[in-house]
Amino acid sequence: MNGARLALIRPMEPKLVAKPPEGEHWIHEIKLDGYRTQIVINSPDDIPAFSSSGADWTRKYTGIIEAARDLDVKSDL
């Protein structure tokens, strides 16, 4: 990983509209009640979880963090 460490990527803010845009080049996110969380896998021992505002919620998601350790992911950093 050359010493590089991944960090929070600020999410785009959703915009409420009357109807979704049309066409093939759109990705839609359906808003349900709950929280947005970003999991960053730097290594099996370095997996933080962030809220959409950037708060560190790693301790609130211990089960998800444990499951993320089993994912076969690699970084090109």
N, CA, C and O atoms as a Maestro MAE file, in Angstrom:
{
 s_m_m2io_version
 :::
 2.0.0
}

f_m_ct {
 s_m_title
 :::
 protein
 m_atom[308] {
  # First column is atom index #
  i_m_mmod_type
  r_m_x_coord
  r_m_y_coord
  r_m_z_coord
  i_m_residue_number
  s_m_chain_name
  s_m_pdb_residue_name
  s_m_pdb_atom_name
  i_m_atomic_number
  :::
  1 25 0.824 -1.193 0.000 1 A "MET " " N  " 7
  2 3 0.000 0.000 0.000 1 A "MET " " CA " 6
  3 2 0.863 1.250 0.000 1 A "MET " " C  " 6
  4 15 0.314 2.351 -0.029 1 A "MET " " O  " 8
  5 25 2.142 1.139 0.030 2 A "ASN " " N  " 7
  6 3 3.067 2.264 -0.053 2 A "ASN " " CA " 6
  7 2 2.831 3.331 1.003 2 A "ASN " " C  " 6
  8 15 3.138 4.496 0.752 2 A "ASN " " O  " 8
  9 25 2.303 2.992 2.165 3 A "GLY " " N  " 7
  10 3 2.090 3.963 3.224 3 A "GLY " " CA " 6
  11 2 0.840 4.816 3.064 3 A "GLY " " C  " 6
  12 15 0.477 5.554 3.980 3 A "GLY " " O  " 8
  13 25 0.181 4.727 1.925 4 A "ALA " " N  " 7
  14 3 -1.034 5.523 1.713 4 A "ALA " " CA " 6
  15 2 -2.174 4.923 2.533 4 A "ALA " " C  " 6
  16 15 -2.242 3.711 2.735 4 A "ALA " " O  " 8
  17 25 -3.053 5.781 2.992 5 A "ARG " " N  " 7
  18 3 -4.200 5.339 3.791 5 A "ARG " " CA " 6
  19 2 -5.460 5.979 3.236 5 A "ARG " " C  " 6
  20 15 -5.500 7.187 3.002 5 A "ARG " " O  " 8
  21 25 -6.481 5.175 3.026 6 A "LEU " " N  " 7
  22 3 -7.747 5.698 2.548 6 A "LEU " " CA " 6
  23 2 -8.467 6.405 3.686 6 A "LEU " " C  " 6
  24 15 -8.265 6.074 4.854 6 A "LEU " " O  " 8
  25 25 -9.303 7.375 3.349 7 A "ALA " " N  " 7
  26 3 -10.048 8.138 4.343 7 A "ALA " " CA " 6
  27 2 -11.468 8.362 3.829 7 A "ALA " " C  " 6
  28 15 -11.842 7.885 2.758 7 A "ALA " " O  " 8
  29 25 -12.238 9.088 4.606 8 A "LEU " " N  " 7
  30 3 -13.620 9.385 4.233 8 A "LEU " " CA " 6
  31 2 -13.681 10.135 2.911 8 A "LEU " " C  " 6
  32 15 -12.915 11.071 2.683 8 A "LEU " " O  " 8
  33 25 -14.583 9.725 2.053 9 A "ILE " " N  " 7
  34 3 -14.919 10.461 0.836 9 A "ILE " " CA " 6
  35 2 -16.284 11.076 1.092 9 A "ILE " " C  " 6
  36 15 -17.267 10.353 1.254 9 A "ILE " " O  " 8
  37 25 -16.357 12.390 1.129 10 A "ARG " " N  " 7
  38 3 -17.624 13.066 1.428 10 A "ARG " " CA " 6
  39 2 -18.683 12.658 0.406 10 A "ARG " " C  " 6
  40 15 -18.463 12.787 -0.799 10 A "ARG " " O  " 8
  41 25 -19.832 12.165 0.879 11 A "PRO " " N  " 7
  42 3 -20.887 11.760 -0.054 11 A "PRO " " CA " 6
  43 2 -21.590 12.973 -0.645 11 A "PRO " " C  " 6
  44 15 -21.605 14.050 -0.050 11 A "PRO " " O  " 8
  45 25 -22.167 12.784 -1.818 12 A "MET " " N  " 7
  46 3 -22.980 13.842 -2.426 12 A "MET " " CA " 6
  47 2 -24.244 13.992 -1.600 12 A "MET " " C  " 6
  48 15 -24.749 13.017 -1.044 12 A "MET " " O  " 8
  49 25 -24.748 15.192 -1.520 13 A "GLU " " N  " 7
  50 3 -25.993 15.432 -0.795 13 A "GLU " " CA " 6
  51 2 -27.172 15.134 -1.721 13 A "GLU " " C  " 6
  52 15 -27.222 15.645 -2.840 13 A "GLU " " O  " 8
  53 25 -28.119 14.313 -1.265 14 A "PRO " " N  " 7
  54 3 -29.275 14.011 -2.100 14 A "PRO " " CA " 6
  55 2 -30.168 15.229 -2.269 14 A "PRO " " C  " 6
  56 15 -30.191 16.124 -1.425 14 A "PRO " " O  " 8
  57 25 -30.898 15.247 -3.367 15 A "LYS " " N  " 7
  58 3 -31.818 16.341 -3.654 15 A "LYS " " CA " 6
  59 2 -33.201 15.738 -3.902 15 A "LYS " " C  " 6
  60 15 -33.364 14.847 -4.734 15 A "LYS " " O  " 8
  61 25 -34.183 16.238 -3.167 16 A "LEU " " N  " 7
  62 3 -35.549 15.762 -3.323 16 A "LEU " " CA " 6
  63 2 -36.143 16.363 -4.587 16 A "LEU " " C  " 6
  64 15 -36.130 17.581 -4.765 16 A "LEU " " O  " 8
  65 25 -36.664 15.512 -5.465 17 A "VAL " " N  " 7
  66 3 -37.285 15.964 -6.709 17 A "VAL " " CA " 6
  67 2 -38.636 15.278 -6.868 17 A "VAL " " C  " 6
  68 15 -38.902 14.253 -6.240 17 A "VAL " " O  " 8
  69 25 -39.483 15.852 -7.714 18 A "ALA " " N  " 7
  70 3 -40.823 15.295 -7.931 18 A "ALA " " CA " 6
  71 2 -40.760 13.947 -8.640 18 A "ALA " " C  " 6
  72 15 -41.546 13.050 -8.336 18 A "ALA " " O  " 8
  73 25 -39.820 13.795 -9.593 19 A "LYS " " N  " 7
  74 3 -39.661 12.518 -10.289 19 A "LYS " " CA " 6
  75 2 -38.194 12.354 -10.679 19 A "LYS " " C  " 6
  76 15 -37.495 13.346 -10.888 19 A "LYS " " O  " 8
  77 25 -37.725 11.119 -10.778 20 A "PRO " " N  " 7
  78 3 -36.316 10.894 -11.107 20 A "PRO " " CA " 6
  79 2 -36.009 11.301 -12.547 20 A "PRO " " C  " 6
  80 15 -36.907 11.321 -13.389 20 A "PRO " " O  " 8
  81 25 -34.736 11.626 -12.836 21 A "PRO " " N  " 7
  82 3 -34.376 11.953 -14.215 21 A "PRO " " CA " 6
  83 2 -34.511 10.734 -15.110 21 A "PRO " " C  " 6
  84 15 -34.482 9.599 -14.636 21 A "PRO " " O  " 8
  85 25 -34.656 10.971 -16.396 22 A "GLU " " N  " 7
  86 3 -34.793 9.877 -17.355 22 A "GLU " " CA " 6
  87 2 -33.470 9.669 -18.084 22 A "GLU " " C  " 6
  88 15 -32.597 10.537 -18.060 22 A "GLU " " O  " 8
  89 25 -33.330 8.542 -18.717 23 A "GLY " " N  " 7
  90 3 -32.134 8.240 -19.485 23 A "GLY " " CA " 6
  91 2 -31.354 7.087 -18.876 23 A "GLY " " C  " 6
  92 15 -31.672 6.593 -17.795 23 A "GLY " " O  " 8
  93 25 -30.319 6.673 -19.608 24 A "GLU " " N  " 7
  94 3 -29.542 5.499 -19.199 24 A "GLU " " CA " 6
  95 2 -28.381 5.824 -18.267 24 A "GLU " " C  " 6
  96 15 -27.829 4.907 -17.659 24 A "GLU " " O  " 8
  97 25 -27.998 7.051 -18.133 25 A "HIS " " N  " 7
  98 3 -26.758 7.390 -17.439 25 A "HIS " " CA " 6
  99 2 -26.976 7.967 -16.046 25 A "HIS " " C  " 6
  100 15 -26.256 8.869 -15.618 25 A "HIS " " O  " 8
  101 25 -27.964 7.445 -15.352 26 A "TRP " " N  " 7
  102 3 -28.242 7.921 -13.997 26 A "TRP " " CA " 6
  103 2 -28.213 6.753 -13.035 26 A "TRP " " C  " 6
  104 15 -28.637 5.645 -13.364 26 A "TRP " " O  " 8
  105 25 -27.714 7.012 -11.860 27 A "ILE " " N  " 7
  106 3 -27.776 6.035 -10.776 27 A "ILE " " CA " 6
  107 2 -28.716 6.618 -9.726 27 A "ILE " " C  " 6
  108 15 -28.550 7.769 -9.322 27 A "ILE " " O  " 8
  109 25 -29.678 5.857 -9.291 28 A "HIS " " N  " 7
  110 3 -30.672 6.341 -8.331 28 A "HIS " " CA " 6
  111 2 -30.442 5.705 -6.974 28 A "HIS " " C  " 6
  112 15 -30.130 4.518 -6.877 28 A "HIS " " O  " 8
  113 25 -30.594 6.486 -5.947 29 A "GLU " " N  " 7
  114 3 -30.526 5.987 -4.580 29 A "GLU " " CA " 6
  115 2 -31.874 6.228 -3.934 29 A "GLU " " C  " 6
  116 15 -32.345 7.363 -3.856 29 A "GLU " " O  " 8
  117 25 -32.483 5.165 -3.477 30 A "ILE " " N  " 7
  118 3 -33.766 5.292 -2.804 30 A "ILE " " CA " 6
  119 2 -33.499 5.619 -1.340 30 A "ILE " " C  " 6
  120 15 -32.718 4.928 -0.685 30 A "ILE " " O  " 8
  121 25 -34.124 6.644 -0.830 31 A "LYS " " N  " 7
  122 3 -33.913 7.064 0.560 31 A "LYS " " CA " 6
  123 2 -34.905 6.346 1.457 31 A "LYS " " C  " 6
  124 15 -36.118 6.525 1.349 31 A "LYS " " O  " 8
  125 25 -34.361 5.534 2.337 32 A "LEU " " N  " 7
  126 3 -35.163 4.883 3.356 32 A "LEU " " CA " 6
  127 2 -34.715 5.435 4.699 32 A "LEU " " C  " 6
  128 15 -33.644 6.033 4.799 32 A "LEU " " O  " 8
  129 25 -35.513 5.242 5.715 33 A "ASP " " N  " 7
  130 3 -35.144 5.722 7.036 33 A "ASP " " CA " 6
  131 2 -33.914 4.966 7.524 33 A "ASP " " C  " 6
  132 15 -33.892 3.736 7.493 33 A "ASP " " O  " 8
  133 25 -32.916 5.673 7.963 34 A "GLY " " N  " 7
  134 3 -31.712 5.025 8.465 34 A "GLY " " CA " 6
  135 2 -30.504 5.923 8.298 34 A "GLY " " C  " 6
  136 15 -30.637 7.128 8.083 34 A "GLY " " O  " 8
  137 25 -29.339 5.336 8.397 35 A "TYR " " N  " 7
  138 3 -28.083 6.072 8.357 35 A "TYR " " CA " 6
  139 2 -27.267 5.690 7.128 35 A "TYR " " C  " 6
  140 15 -27.326 4.556 6.653 35 A "TYR " " O  " 8
  141 25 -26.510 6.652 6.628 36 A "ARG " " N  " 7
  142 3 -25.517 6.378 5.596 36 A "ARG " " CA " 6
  143 2 -24.199 6.127 6.303 36 A "ARG " " C  " 6
  144 15 -23.795 6.906 7.167 36 A "ARG " " O  " 8
  145 25 -23.533 5.056 5.948 37 A "THR " " N  " 7
  146 3 -22.241 4.748 6.555 37 A "THR " " CA " 6
  147 2 -21.265 4.334 5.471 37 A "THR " " C  " 6
  148 15 -21.618 3.599 4.548 37 A "THR " " O  " 8
  149 25 -20.048 4.805 5.588 38 A "GLN " " N  " 7
  150 3 -18.991 4.458 4.647 38 A "GLN " " CA " 6
  151 2 -17.954 3.614 5.391 38 A "GLN " " C  " 6
  152 15 -17.439 4.023 6.432 38 A "GLN " " O  " 8
  153 25 -17.658 2.442 4.849 39 A "ILE " " N  " 7
  154 3 -16.649 1.552 5.410 39 A "ILE " " CA " 6
  155 2 -15.393 1.689 4.553 39 A "ILE " " C  " 6
  156 15 -15.456 1.561 3.331 39 A "ILE " " O  " 8
  157 25 -14.254 1.948 5.193 40 A "VAL " " N  " 7
  158 3 -12.987 2.128 4.481 40 A "VAL " " CA " 6
  159 2 -12.056 0.993 4.890 40 A "VAL " " C  " 6
  160 15 -11.676 0.886 6.056 40 A "VAL " " O  " 8
  161 25 -11.692 0.148 3.933 41 A "ILE " " N  " 7
  162 3 -10.834 -0.996 4.239 41 A "ILE " " CA " 6
  163 2 -9.409 -0.666 3.808 41 A "ILE " " C  " 6
  164 15 -9.081 -0.727 2.623 41 A "ILE " " O  " 8
  165 25 -8.569 -0.316 4.777 42 A "ASN " " N  " 7
  166 3 -7.158 -0.059 4.526 42 A "ASN " " CA " 6
  167 2 -6.343 -1.344 4.661 42 A "ASN " " C  " 6
  168 15 -5.419 -1.587 3.885 42 A "ASN " " O  " 8
  169 25 -6.687 -2.149 5.638 43 A "SER " " N  " 7
  170 3 -6.057 -3.445 5.901 43 A "SER " " CA " 6
  171 2 -6.998 -4.180 6.860 43 A "SER " " C  " 6
  172 15 -7.927 -3.569 7.389 43 A "SER " " O  " 8
  173 25 -6.778 -5.465 7.093 44 A "PRO " " N  " 7
  174 3 -7.656 -6.179 8.025 44 A "PRO " " CA " 6
  175 2 -7.689 -5.569 9.428 44 A "PRO " " C  " 6
  176 15 -8.667 -5.748 10.154 44 A "PRO " " O  " 8
  177 25 -6.637 -4.856 9.814 45 A "ASP " " N  " 7
  178 3 -6.590 -4.248 11.142 45 A "ASP " " CA " 6
  179 2 -6.902 -2.759 11.132 45 A "ASP " " C  " 6
  180 15 -6.836 -2.107 12.174 45 A "ASP " " O  " 8
  181 25 -7.238 -2.215 9.975 46 A "ASP " " N  " 7
  182 3 -7.508 -0.776 9.840 46 A "ASP " " CA " 6
  183 2 -8.750 -0.583 8.974 46 A "ASP " " C  " 6
  184 15 -8.655 -0.317 7.776 46 A "ASP " " O  " 8
  185 25 -9.922 -0.724 9.607 47 A "ILE " " N  " 7
  186 3 -11.206 -0.614 8.905 47 A "ILE " " CA " 6
  187 2 -12.111 0.332 9.691 47 A "ILE " " C  " 6
  188 15 -12.875 -0.114 10.547 47 A "ILE " " O  " 8
  189 25 -12.034 1.623 9.413 48 A "PRO " " N  " 7
  190 3 -12.939 2.552 10.087 48 A "PRO " " CA " 6
  191 2 -14.291 2.632 9.376 48 A "PRO " " C  " 6
  192 15 -14.408 2.312 8.193 48 A "PRO " " O  " 8
  193 25 -15.294 3.059 10.115 49 A "ALA " " N  " 7
  194 3 -16.636 3.310 9.578 49 A "ALA " " CA " 6
  195 2 -16.983 4.758 9.889 49 A "ALA " " C  " 6
  196 15 -16.811 5.216 11.018 49 A "ALA " " O  " 8
  197 25 -17.473 5.479 8.882 50 A "PHE " " N  " 7
  198 3 -17.795 6.893 9.040 50 A "PHE " " CA " 6
  199 2 -19.263 7.159 8.746 50 A "PHE " " C  " 6
  200 15 -19.856 6.539 7.863 50 A "PHE " " O  " 8
  201 25 -19.843 8.092 9.500 51 A "SER " " N  " 7
  202 3 -21.183 8.579 9.170 51 A "SER " " CA " 6
  203 2 -21.056 9.516 7.984 51 A "SER " " C  " 6
  204 15 -19.943 9.868 7.594 51 A "SER " " O  " 8
  205 25 -22.172 9.926 7.405 52 A "SER " " N  " 7
  206 3 -22.126 10.827 6.251 52 A "SER " " CA " 6
  207 2 -21.528 12.183 6.602 52 A "SER " " C  " 6
  208 15 -21.060 12.896 5.715 52 A "SER " " O  " 8
  209 25 -21.537 12.552 7.883 53 A "SER " " N  " 7
  210 3 -20.929 13.820 8.296 53 A "SER " " CA " 6
  211 2 -19.452 13.667 8.640 53 A "SER " " C  " 6
  212 15 -18.777 14.654 8.933 53 A "SER " " O  " 8
  213 25 -18.948 12.433 8.606 54 A "GLY " " N  " 7
  214 3 -17.541 12.192 8.875 54 A "GLY " " CA " 6
  215 2 -17.230 11.729 10.286 54 A "GLY " " C  " 6
  216 15 -16.063 11.539 10.628 54 A "GLY " " O  " 8
  217 25 -18.255 11.541 11.118 55 A "ALA " " N  " 7
  218 3 -18.021 11.050 12.480 55 A "ALA " " CA " 6
  219 2 -17.549 9.598 12.426 55 A "ALA " " C  " 6
  220 15 -18.030 8.817 11.605 55 A "ALA " " O  " 8
  221 25 -16.621 9.242 13.286 56 A "ASP " " N  " 7
  222 3 -16.099 7.875 13.344 56 A "ASP " " CA " 6
  223 2 -17.097 7.002 14.103 56 A "ASP " " C  " 6
  224 15 -17.279 7.155 15.311 56 A "ASP " " O  " 8
  225 25 -17.733 6.096 13.388 57 A "TRP " " N  " 7
  226 3 -18.737 5.208 13.975 57 A "TRP " " CA " 6
  227 2 -18.252 3.765 14.025 57 A "TRP " " C  " 6
  228 15 -19.062 2.839 14.082 57 A "TRP " " O  " 8
  229 25 -16.949 3.570 14.004 58 A "THR " " N  " 7
  230 3 -16.389 2.222 13.977 58 A "THR " " CA " 6
  231 2 -16.916 1.375 15.133 58 A "THR " " C  " 6
  232 15 -17.276 0.215 14.931 58 A "THR " " O  " 8
  233 25 -16.967 1.929 16.321 59 A "ARG " " N  " 7
  234 3 -17.430 1.159 17.488 59 A "ARG " " CA " 6
  235 2 -18.907 0.803 17.410 59 A "ARG " " C  " 6
  236 15 -19.335 -0.168 18.035 59 A "ARG " " O  " 8
  237 25 -19.695 1.565 16.659 60 A "LYS " " N  " 7
  238 3 -21.128 1.283 16.534 60 A "LYS " " CA " 6
  239 2 -21.397 0.158 15.534 60 A "LYS " " C  " 6
  240 15 -22.495 -0.398 15.501 60 A "LYS " " O  " 8
  241 25 -20.397 -0.176 14.721 61 A "TYR " " N  " 7
  242 3 -20.579 -1.163 13.653 61 A "TYR " " CA " 6
  243 2 -19.600 -2.319 13.785 61 A "TYR " " C  " 6
  244 15 -19.041 -2.763 12.782 61 A "TYR " " O  " 8
  245 25 -19.383 -2.810 14.983 62 A "THR " " N  " 7
  246 3 -18.381 -3.852 15.181 62 A "THR " " CA " 6
  247 2 -18.672 -5.112 14.356 62 A "THR " " C  " 6
  248 15 -17.744 -5.724 13.827 62 A "THR " " O  " 8
  249 25 -19.921 -5.500 14.240 63 A "GLY " " N  " 7
  250 3 -20.262 -6.682 13.443 63 A "GLY " " CA " 6
  251 2 -19.956 -6.491 11.973 63 A "GLY " " C  " 6
  252 15 -19.468 -7.409 11.313 63 A "GLY " " O  " 8
  253 25 -20.235 -5.316 11.458 64 A "ILE " " N  " 7
  254 3 -19.956 -5.026 10.050 64 A "ILE " " CA " 6
  255 2 -18.453 -4.938 9.817 64 A "ILE " " C  " 6
  256 15 -17.953 -5.406 8.794 64 A "ILE " " O  " 8
  257 25 -17.735 -4.344 10.759 65 A "ILE " " N  " 7
  258 3 -16.273 -4.258 10.643 65 A "ILE " " CA " 6
  259 2 -15.673 -5.660 10.624 65 A "ILE " " C  " 6
  260 15 -14.779 -5.941 9.826 65 A "ILE " " O  " 8
  261 25 -16.158 -6.539 11.493 66 A "GLU " " N  " 7
  262 3 -15.670 -7.919 11.510 66 A "GLU " " CA " 6
  263 2 -15.944 -8.606 10.170 66 A "GLU " " C  " 6
  264 15 -15.079 -9.311 9.650 66 A "GLU " " O  " 8
  265 25 -17.132 -8.408 9.611 67 A "ALA " " N  " 7
  266 3 -17.465 -9.007 8.313 67 A "ALA " " CA " 6
  267 2 -16.584 -8.430 7.200 67 A "ALA " " C  " 6
  268 15 -16.206 -9.151 6.276 67 A "ALA " " O  " 8
  269 25 -16.258 -7.149 7.281 68 A "ALA " " N  " 7
  270 3 -15.419 -6.510 6.262 68 A "ALA " " CA " 6
  271 2 -14.013 -7.103 6.253 68 A "ALA " " C  " 6
  272 15 -13.356 -7.112 5.212 68 A "ALA " " O  " 8
  273 25 -13.546 -7.594 7.392 69 A "ARG " " N  " 7
  274 3 -12.218 -8.223 7.457 69 A "ARG " " CA " 6
  275 2 -12.131 -9.446 6.544 69 A "ARG " " C  " 6
  276 15 -11.051 -9.791 6.065 69 A "ARG " " O  " 8
  277 25 -13.267 -10.099 6.306 70 A "ASP " " N  " 7
  278 3 -13.286 -11.314 5.490 70 A "ASP " " CA " 6
  279 2 -13.394 -11.038 3.988 70 A "ASP " " C  " 6
  280 15 -13.301 -11.963 3.182 70 A "ASP " " O  " 8
  281 25 -13.590 -9.773 3.607 71 A "LEU " " N  " 7
  282 3 -13.710 -9.448 2.189 71 A "LEU " " CA " 6
  283 2 -12.340 -9.522 1.514 71 A "LEU " " C  " 6
  284 15 -11.335 -9.086 2.076 71 A "LEU " " O  " 8
  285 25 -12.317 -10.067 0.329 72 A "ASP " " N  " 7
  286 3 -11.068 -10.191 -0.425 72 A "ASP " " CA " 6
  287 2 -10.900 -8.952 -1.293 72 A "ASP " " C  " 6
  288 15 -11.200 -8.980 -2.487 72 A "ASP " " O  " 8
  289 25 -10.420 -7.862 -0.694 73 A "VAL " " N  " 7
  290 3 -10.241 -6.612 -1.425 73 A "VAL " " CA " 6
  291 2 -8.786 -6.180 -1.368 73 A "VAL " " C  " 6
  292 15 -8.066 -6.499 -0.421 73 A "VAL " " O  " 8
  293 25 -8.361 -5.452 -2.392 74 A "LYS " " N  " 7
  294 3 -7.001 -4.954 -2.463 74 A "LYS " " CA " 6
  295 2 -7.031 -3.505 -2.903 74 A "LYS " " C  " 6
  296 15 -7.978 -3.069 -3.558 74 A "LYS " " O  " 8
  297 25 -6.001 -2.758 -2.547 75 A "SER " " N  " 7
  298 3 -5.873 -1.368 -2.934 75 A "SER " " CA " 6
  299 2 -4.681 -1.213 -3.876 75 A "SER " " C  " 6
  300 15 -3.656 -1.875 -3.712 75 A "SER " " O  " 8
  301 25 -4.826 -0.339 -4.855 76 A "ASP " " N  " 7
  302 3 -3.717 -0.054 -5.759 76 A "ASP " " CA " 6
  303 2 -2.866 1.106 -5.254 76 A "ASP " " C  " 6
  304 15 -1.927 1.528 -5.929 76 A "ASP " " O  " 8
  305 25 -3.190 1.626 -4.067 77 A "LEU " " N  " 7
  306 3 -2.419 2.748 -3.523 77 A "LEU " " CA " 6
  307 2 -1.045 2.314 -3.092 77 A "LEU " " C  " 6
  308 15 -0.262 3.133 -2.611 77 A "LEU " " O  " 8
  :::
 }
 m_bond[307] {
  # First column is bond index #
  i_m_from
  i_m_to
  i_m_order
  :::
  1 1 2 1
  2 2 3 1
  3 3 4 2
  4 3 5 1
  5 5 6 1
  6 6 7 1
  7 7 8 2
  8 7 9 1
  9 9 10 1
  10 10 11 1
  11 11 12 2
  12 11 13 1
  13 13 14 1
  14 14 15 1
  15 15 16 2
  16 15 17 1
  17 17 18 1
  18 18 19 1
  19 19 20 2
  20 19 21 1
  21 21 22 1
  22 22 23 1
  23 23 24 2
  24 23 25 1
  25 25 26 1
  26 26 27 1
  27 27 28 2
  28 27 29 1
  29 29 30 1
  30 30 31 1
  31 31 32 2
  32 31 33 1
  33 33 34 1
  34 34 35 1
  35 35 36 2
  36 35 37 1
  37 37 38 1
  38 38 39 1
  39 39 40 2
  40 39 41 1
  41 41 42 1
  42 42 43 1
  43 43 44 2
  44 43 45 1
  45 45 46 1
  46 46 47 1
  47 47 48 2
  48 47 49 1
  49 49 50 1
  50 50 51 1
  51 51 52 2
  52 51 53 1
  53 53 54 1
  54 54 55 1
  55 55 56 2
  56 55 57 1
  57 57 58 1
  58 58 59 1
  59 59 60 2
  60 59 61 1
  61 61 62 1
  62 62 63 1
  63 63 64 2
  64 63 65 1
  65 65 66 1
  66 66 67 1
  67 67 68 2
  68 67 69 1
  69 69 70 1
  70 70 71 1
  71 71 72 2
  72 71 73 1
  73 73 74 1
  74 74 75 1
  75 75 76 2
  76 75 77 1
  77 77 78 1
  78 78 79 1
  79 79 80 2
  80 79 81 1
  81 81 82 1
  82 82 83 1
  83 83 84 2
  84 83 85 1
  85 85 86 1
  86 86 87 1
  87 87 88 2
  88 87 89 1
  89 89 90 1
  90 90 91 1
  91 91 92 2
  92 91 93 1
  93 93 94 1
  94 94 95 1
  95 95 96 2
  96 95 97 1
  97 97 98 1
  98 98 99 1
  99 99 100 2
  100 99 101 1
  101 101 102 1
  102 102 103 1
  103 103 104 2
  104 103 105 1
  105 105 106 1
  106 106 107 1
  107 107 108 2
  108 107 109 1
  109 109 110 1
  110 110 111 1
  111 111 112 2
  112 111 113 1
  113 113 114 1
  114 114 115 1
  115 115 116 2
  116 115 117 1
  117 117 118 1
  118 118 119 1
  119 119 120 2
  120 119 121 1
  121 121 122 1
  122 122 123 1
  123 123 124 2
  124 123 125 1
  125 125 126 1
  126 126 127 1
  127 127 128 2
  128 127 129 1
  129 129 130 1
  130 130 131 1
  131 131 132 2
  132 131 133 1
  133 133 134 1
  134 134 135 1
  135 135 136 2
  136 135 137 1
  137 137 138 1
  138 138 139 1
  139 139 140 2
  140 139 141 1
  141 141 142 1
  142 142 143 1
  143 143 144 2
  144 143 145 1
  145 145 146 1
  146 146 147 1
  147 147 148 2
  148 147 149 1
  149 149 150 1
  150 150 151 1
  151 151 152 2
  152 151 153 1
  153 153 154 1
  154 154 155 1
  155 155 156 2
  156 155 157 1
  157 157 158 1
  158 158 159 1
  159 159 160 2
  160 159 161 1
  161 161 162 1
  162 162 163 1
  163 163 164 2
  164 163 165 1
  165 165 166 1
  166 166 167 1
  167 167 168 2
  168 167 169 1
  169 169 170 1
  170 170 171 1
  171 171 172 2
  172 171 173 1
  173 173 174 1
  174 174 175 1
  175 175 176 2
  176 175 177 1
  177 177 178 1
  178 178 179 1
  179 179 180 2
  180 179 181 1
  181 181 182 1
  182 182 183 1
  183 183 184 2
  184 183 185 1
  185 185 186 1
  186 186 187 1
  187 187 188 2
  188 187 189 1
  189 189 190 1
  190 190 191 1
  191 191 192 2
  192 191 193 1
  193 193 194 1
  194 194 195 1
  195 195 196 2
  196 195 197 1
  197 197 198 1
  198 198 199 1
  199 199 200 2
  200 199 201 1
  201 201 202 1
  202 202 203 1
  203 203 204 2
  204 203 205 1
  205 205 206 1
  206 206 207 1
  207 207 208 2
  208 207 209 1
  209 209 210 1
  210 210 211 1
  211 211 212 2
  212 211 213 1
  213 213 214 1
  214 214 215 1
  215 215 216 2
  216 215 217 1
  217 217 218 1
  218 218 219 1
  219 219 220 2
  220 219 221 1
  221 221 222 1
  222 222 223 1
  223 223 224 2
  224 223 225 1
  225 225 226 1
  226 226 227 1
  227 227 228 2
  228 227 229 1
  229 229 230 1
  230 230 231 1
  231 231 232 2
  232 231 233 1
  233 233 234 1
  234 234 235 1
  235 235 236 2
  236 235 237 1
  237 237 238 1
  238 238 239 1
  239 239 240 2
  240 239 241 1
  241 241 242 1
  242 242 243 1
  243 243 244 2
  244 243 245 1
  245 245 246 1
  246 246 247 1
  247 247 248 2
  248 247 249 1
  249 249 250 1
  250 250 251 1
  251 251 252 2
  252 251 253 1
  253 253 254 1
  254 254 255 1
  255 255 256 2
  256 255 257 1
  257 257 258 1
  258 258 259 1
  259 259 260 2
  260 259 261 1
  261 261 262 1
  262 262 263 1
  263 263 264 2
  264 263 265 1
  265 265 266 1
  266 266 267 1
  267 267 268 2
  268 267 269 1
  269 269 270 1
  270 270 271 1
  271 271 272 2
  272 271 273 1
  273 273 274 1
  274 274 275 1
  275 275 276 2
  276 275 277 1
  277 277 278 1
  278 278 279 1
  279 279 280 2
  280 279 281 1
  281 281 282 1
  282 282 283 1
  283 283 284 2
  284 283 285 1
  285 285 286 1
  286 286 287 1
  287 287 288 2
  288 287 289 1
  289 289 290 1
  290 290 291 1
  291 291 292 2
  292 291 293 1
  293 293 294 1
  294 294 295 1
  295 295 296 2
  296 295 297 1
  297 297 298 1
  298 298 299 1
  299 299 300 2
  300 299 301 1
  301 301 302 1
  302 302 303 1
  303 303 304 2
  304 303 305 1
  305 305 306 1
  306 306 307 1
  307 307 308 2
  :::
 }
}
